[in-house]
C-alpha cells in the first residue's frame, strides 16, 4: 500500500496573508524591527511577509496574545487556540501592540 504524502509547508496556500499591500511594499521600518515589549504586555500576531525568520504558522494570524518572556532577540508569546494554551517564539516584526 502506498501512503499519501502531503505536499508543502507552513507557507503553502497563504498568498493573501503573506502578500503586502501596494502602499506598504519596500524596505521594512527600522522602528518595527527594533521595537521592545515588556513581559505581560498584550500583542497581536501580525505576520510581516518581507521577513521570514521567526514567523509563525498562518493559522495563528490575527490572534491576541501575551508576552511571557524573551529568548535572544525573539519573544515568547502565549495565546489560546480553541481552549488550549500555546506558546510560540516570534521576532518583534511579527508583533503589534494591542
Secondary structure, 3 states (H helix, E strand, C coil): CCCCCCCCCCCCCCCCCCCCCHHHCCCCCHHHHCCCCCCCCEEEECCCCCCCCCCCCHHHCCCEEEEEEEECCEEEEEEEECCEEEEEEECHHHEEEC
